[in-house]
């Protein structure tokens, strides 16, 4: 890995982690273009995800430290994801994470689902405050998020579509998706980092630091952009983008 590679991966992680376009899919495609997946790169991708997590903590620290009504709903939503994640972790890592075809199909199908959902769901009513989301709905959102264990689905897309179908406003479910990412990604990243900690040496810490920092800074900008974007636009363009990226991926792969 070169320093420019660390910057590129950091930018891509920061841009895609919280948008409904699958950061995993983009990172895997980028790895293919830049020379293929390595053991160090797997660890590197985990570390830069932690940078993206930190951006949410910085922007929404009040929700974690002050607003306990919000925090309780985040915890409830995380429970089904955590349970299902532990059950299917080995299957996902062994069979799905190494399948570029699975990722590309998930990107394409997910894009079509987003477009179809937006054609049907035109409104933006429903629960507008995270603190007023019922615990039942919070748990169901966690179940929706679990679908994103399939690489390429997008954790953000799964939670957003799930939340909108349950009657949440666009702003509420987008921000709830940001908050829910923290325990979800922290748990997944900690488990992966524990299993892959020996895959890098002290000489590679510089790459990790650069990727982490770039991911953190870009994620802050991406979050702010996303919140402004949904005020005037639907999610349809993200669906179109996913299908285009999947088509490019299939072309490069085959």
Secondary structure, 3 states (H helix, E strand, C coil): CCHHHHHHHHHHHHHHCCCCCCHHHHHHHHHHHHCCCCHHHHHHHHHHHHHHHHHHHHHCHHHHHCCHHHHHHHHHHHHHHHHHHHHHHHHHHHHHCCCHHHHHHHHHHHHHHHHHHHHHCCCCCCECCHHHCCHHHHHHHHHHHHHHHCCCCCHHHHHHHHHHHCCECHHHHHHHHHHHHHHHHHHHHHHHHHHHHHHCCHHHHHHHHHHHHHHHHHHHHHHHHHHHHHHHCCCHHHHHHHHHHHHHHHHHHC
